[in-house]
């Protein structure tokens, strides 16, 4: 019997605690001034995206060019013929760069 009463009290307390934010909401924003909308409802000016976008594209192009040149350089190294040298014993030694 004690456990049932404890559960009921706990359940009611949790429900009241969960409903508390509904009663403690802040009031909404104040009404607009009297001249609002006389010249038409105009939204705020848009943020310019050209300056940052141009810089980002430029940096991306430079980075892509750098990666392209690095890949071209490593491909040239891999396709180059290995150096052949004569050793003291007369055998050839292939040194891969």
C-alpha positions as semicolon CSV with decimal commas, in nm:
position;residue;x (nm);y (nm);z (nm)
1;X;0,000;0,000;0,000
2;X;0,283;0,240;0,084
3;X;0,452;0,175;-0,251
4;X;0,131;0,253;-0,444
5;X;0,089;0,584;-0,259
6;X;0,454;0,668;-0,319
7;X;0,418;0,594;-0,691
8;X;0,103;0,807;-0,718
9;X;0,267;1,099;-0,539
10;X;0,581;1,062;-0,748
11;X;0,376;1,047;-1,070
12;X;0,176;1,358;-0,979
13;X;0,494;1,542;-0,887
14;X;0,658;1,451;-1,217
15;X;0,351;1,565;-1,412
16;X;0,344;1,899;-1,232
17;X;0,719;1,940;-1,282
18;X;0,683;1,864;-1,657
19;X;0,395;2,115;-1,691
20;X;0,584;2,394;-1,512
21;X;0,750;2,539;-1,828
22;X;0,406;2,585;-1,987
23;X;0,308;2,824;-1,709
24;X;0,638;3,009;-1,693
25;X;0,666;3,115;-2,059
26;X;0,792;3,463;-2,127
27;X;0,551;3,704;-2,291
28;X;0,578;3,748;-2,668
29;X;0,749;4,040;-2,840
30;X;0,592;4,384;-2,818
31;X;0,362;4,495;-3,101
32;X;0,523;4,682;-3,392
33;X;0,522;5,063;-3,391
34;X;0,229;5,247;-3,543
35;X;0,407;5,335;-3,869
36;X;0,509;4,977;-3,940
37;X;0,405;4,868;-4,285
38;X;0,336;5,218;-4,422
39;X;0,608;5,185;-4,685
40;X;0,544;4,813;-4,727
41;X;0,681;4,535;-4,517
42;X;1,044;4,524;-4,613
43;X;1,266;4,251;-4,480
44;X;1,621;4,309;-4,365
45;X;1,889;4,353;-4,627
46;X;2,046;4,028;-4,744
47;X;2,399;3,944;-4,645
48;X;2,650;3,967;-4,932
49;X;2,790;3,629;-5,030
50;X;3,013;3,743;-5,314
51;X;3,321;3,844;-5,114
52;X;3,354;3,529;-4,908
53;X;3,248;3,301;-5,192
54;X;3,508;3,448;-5,428
55;X;3,784;3,404;-5,171
56;X;3,675;3,047;-5,103
57;X;3,672;2,960;-5,475
58;X;4,015;3,118;-5,523
59;X;4,167;2,921;-5,236
60;X;4,004;2,603;-5,367
61;X;4,152;2,662;-5,714
62;X;4,500;2,718;-5,572
63;X;4,475;2,405;-5,357
64;X;4,349;2,198;-5,652
65;X;4,633;2,324;-5,872
66;X;4,888;2,235;-5,607
67;X;4,748;1,882;-5,572
68;X;4,743;1,842;-5,952
69;X;5,109;1,941;-5,983
70;X;5,208;1,710;-5,696
71;X;5,026;1,418;-5,859
72;X;5,189;1,496;-6,193
73;X;5,534;1,509;-6,032
74;X;5,492;1,175;-5,848
75;X;5,356;1,010;-6,164
76;X;5,663;1,131;-6,356
77;X;5,890;0,983;-6,087
78;X;5,715;0,644;-6,098
79;X;5,735;0,615;-6,477
80;X;6,105;0,718;-6,500
81;X;6,350;0,440;-6,587
82;X;6,558;0,312;-6,295
83;X;6,927;0,398;-6,289
84;X;7,167;0,116;-6,374
85;X;7,520;0,117;-6,231
86;X;7,812;-0,124;-6,254
87;X;7,938;-0,268;-5,923
88;X;8,289;-0,394;-5,839
89;X;8,192;-0,755;-5,900
90;X;8,062;-0,676;-6,249
91;X;7,691;-0,710;-6,173
92;X;7,446;-0,436;-6,255
93;X;7,264;-0,264;-5,971
94;X;6,920;-0,115;-6,038
95;X;6,860;0,176;-5,802
96;X;6,496;0,278;-5,803
97;X;6,449;0,645;-5,731
